[in-house]
Amino acid sequence: MDFESKVISRDVSEILWETEKTVSTAESCTGGRIGEAMIAVPGASKYFKGGIISYVNEVKESLLGVDHQLLEEKTAVCEEVAIAMVKGACKALNTDYAISATGIAGPGGGTKEIPVGTIWLACGSQERVVTLKLEEDQGRDLNLTNATNKAMELFLDFLKEENEPRPVYEG
């Protein structure tokens, strides 16, 4: 794991410790790398419950509750599936938040419509999910490293936004 992931993981850890919230992962193309980044900080068992590596559609459907028709119509590499994976992981692993990744890391498997390097990331809760689409093919290893780092950054930004102090209006 690279230094950037460890730094982001530490920042995520601090927020989750303070808020006493939990997180899980639902990973396809990243194959557990986001979960690995989550446990880079000692004490992660306080907030990281686990992950589901759903490398095939069957697992996305059976364990994460992703709709079969959605997978048939849109393929696994789309924003809607990334969102469904977040919600499914929150439910299946009973966590406040989840992070998901689904895409084509390469070197093969891409199509004209969905080229290699296309990876959808999502994170959030049952109520709110944010997404990010990666589209640059830098080769399998870099695609996976980049997806992991971007997923952790996306989640850190989400947590910061979720935990910003709300203005109090007096009237």
C-alpha positions as CSV (number, residue, x, y, z in Angstrom):
1,M,0.0,0.0,0.0
2,D,1.3,3.4,-0.8
3,F,1.9,6.3,1.5
4,E,-1.0,8.4,0.2
5,S,-3.5,5.6,1.2
6,K,-2.0,5.4,4.7
7,V,-2.3,9.2,5.3
8,I,-5.9,9.2,4.1
9,S,-6.7,6.1,6.1
10,R,-5.4,7.9,9.3
11,D,-7.7,10.9,8.6
12,V,-10.7,8.6,8.0
13,S,-9.9,6.7,11.2
14,E,-9.8,9.9,13.3
15,I,-13.3,10.9,12.1
16,L,-14.8,7.5,12.5
17,W,-13.3,7.2,16.0
18,E,-14.7,10.6,17.0
19,T,-18.2,10.0,15.6
20,E,-18.4,6.3,16.7
21,K,-19.6,5.3,13.2
22,T,-18.9,2.1,11.3
23,V,-17.9,1.4,7.7
24,S,-17.8,-1.6,5.4
25,T,-16.7,-2.1,1.8
26,A,-18.2,-3.7,-1.3
27,E,-15.4,-4.2,-3.9
28,S,-15.4,-5.7,-7.3
29,C,-12.4,-4.7,-9.4
30,T,-10.3,-3.5,-6.4
31,G,-10.5,-7.0,-4.9
32,G,-10.1,-5.9,-1.2
33,R,-7.6,-3.1,-1.6
34,I,-10.0,-0.5,-0.1
35,G,-10.5,-2.8,2.9
36,E,-6.8,-3.1,3.2
37,A,-6.5,0.7,3.2
38,M,-9.1,0.9,5.9
39,I,-7.2,-1.4,8.2
40,A,-3.8,0.4,7.7
41,V,-4.4,2.2,11.0
42,P,-4.2,0.3,14.3
43,G,-7.5,0.0,16.0
44,A,-9.6,-0.2,12.8
45,S,-11.7,-3.0,14.3
46,K,-13.5,-0.3,16.2
47,Y,-15.1,1.1,13.0
48,F,-14.3,-1.3,10.1
49,K,-16.7,-4.3,10.2
50,G,-15.5,-6.0,7.0
51,G,-16.0,-6.2,3.3
52,I,-17.6,-8.1,0.5
53,I,-15.5,-8.8,-2.5
54,S,-18.2,-9.2,-5.2
55,Y,-16.0,-9.9,-8.2
56,V,-18.9,-11.5,-10.1
57,N,-22.5,-10.4,-10.6
58,E,-23.8,-13.5,-8.8
59,V,-22.3,-12.2,-5.6
60,K,-23.4,-8.6,-6.2
61,E,-26.9,-9.9,-6.5
62,S,-26.9,-12.5,-3.7
63,L,-24.9,-10.7,-1.0
64,L,-25.4,-7.1,-1.8
65,G,-28.9,-7.1,-3.3
66,V,-28.0,-5.5,-6.6
67,D,-30.9,-5.9,-8.9
68,H,-30.4,-8.6,-11.6
69,Q,-32.2,-6.5,-14.2
70,L,-30.0,-3.5,-13.5
71,L,-26.9,-5.6,-14.1
72,E,-28.4,-7.0,-17.3
73,E,-29.4,-3.6,-18.7
74,K,-26.5,-1.4,-17.5
75,T,-23.7,-3.9,-16.8
76,A,-21.9,-4.0,-13.5
77,V,-19.8,-1.0,-14.5
78,C,-22.2,1.9,-13.9
79,E,-23.1,4.5,-11.3
80,E,-26.3,2.8,-10.3
81,V,-24.6,-0.5,-9.4
82,A,-21.9,1.3,-7.4
83,I,-24.7,3.0,-5.4
84,A,-26.6,-0.2,-4.9
85,M,-23.3,-1.9,-3.7
86,V,-22.9,0.8,-1.0
87,K,-26.5,0.4,0.2
88,G,-26.2,-3.4,0.1
89,A,-23.0,-3.4,2.1
90,C,-24.5,-1.1,4.7
91,K,-27.4,-3.5,5.0
92,A,-25.5,-6.8,4.8
93,L,-22.8,-5.8,7.2
94,N,-24.9,-3.5,9.4
95,T,-22.7,-0.4,9.0
96,D,-23.4,3.3,9.0
97,Y,-21.3,3.8,5.8
98,A,-19.9,1.8,3.0
99,I,-17.4,2.3,0.1
100,S,-17.8,0.5,-3.2
101,A,-15.8,0.1,-6.4
102,T,-16.9,-1.6,-9.7
103,G,-15.1,-1.3,-13.0
104,I,-12.6,-2.7,-15.5
105,A,-9.0,-2.6,-14.3
106,G,-7.6,-4.3,-17.4
107,P,-5.6,-5.1,-19.3
108,G,-8.6,-6.8,-21.1
109,G,-12.3,-6.8,-20.6
110,G,-13.1,-3.4,-21.9
111,T,-15.5,-2.5,-24.7
112,K,-16.0,0.5,-26.9
113,E,-18.8,1.7,-24.6
114,I,-16.9,0.8,-21.3
115,P,-13.2,0.9,-22.0
116,V,-10.5,-0.4,-19.7
117,G,-9.8,2.0,-16.9
118,T,-13.5,2.8,-16.4
119,I,-14.2,2.5,-12.6
120,W,-17.2,3.7,-10.6
121,L,-16.5,4.5,-7.0
122,A,-19.2,5.3,-4.5
123,C,-19.5,5.8,-0.7
124,G,-22.1,6.9,1.7
125,S,-25.0,5.6,3.8
126,Q,-28.5,4.3,3.1
127,E,-29.7,7.9,2.9
128,R,-26.9,9.6,0.9
129,V,-24.4,8.3,-1.6
130,V,-21.8,10.2,-3.6
131,T,-20.0,8.8,-6.7
132,L,-17.0,9.3,-8.8
133,K,-16.2,7.9,-12.3
134,L,-12.6,7.2,-13.2
135,E,-11.8,6.9,-16.9
136,E,-8.1,6.9,-17.4
137,D,-6.3,3.6,-18.2
138,Q,-2.8,3.6,-16.7
139,G,-2.4,-0.1,-16.7
140,R,-3.9,-2.6,-14.3
141,D,-1.7,-1.9,-11.2
142,L,-2.0,1.9,-11.4
143,N,-5.7,1.7,-12.2
144,L,-6.2,-0.3,-9.0
145,T,-3.9,1.9,-6.9
146,N,-5.6,5.0,-8.2
147,A,-9.1,3.6,-7.6
148,T,-8.2,2.7,-4.0
149,N,-6.7,6.2,-3.3
150,K,-9.6,8.0,-5.0
151,A,-12.2,5.9,-3.1
152,M,-10.5,6.7,0.2
153,E,-10.4,10.4,-0.8
154,L,-14.0,10.4,-1.8
155,F,-15.0,8.8,1.6
156,L,-12.8,11.3,3.5
157,D,-14.5,14.2,1.8
158,F,-17.9,12.6,2.4
159,L,-17.2,12.2,6.1
160,K,-15.9,15.8,6.5
161,E,-19.1,17.1,4.8
162,E,-21.3,14.8,6.9
163,N,-19.7,16.0,10.1
164,E,-19.4,19.7,9.5
165,P,-21.0,21.7,12.3
166,R,-24.5,22.8,11.2
167,P,-25.2,26.5,11.6
168,V,-27.6,27.2,14.5
169,Y,-30.3,29.8,13.7
170,E,-31.7,31.8,16.4
171,G,-34.9,33.6,15.8
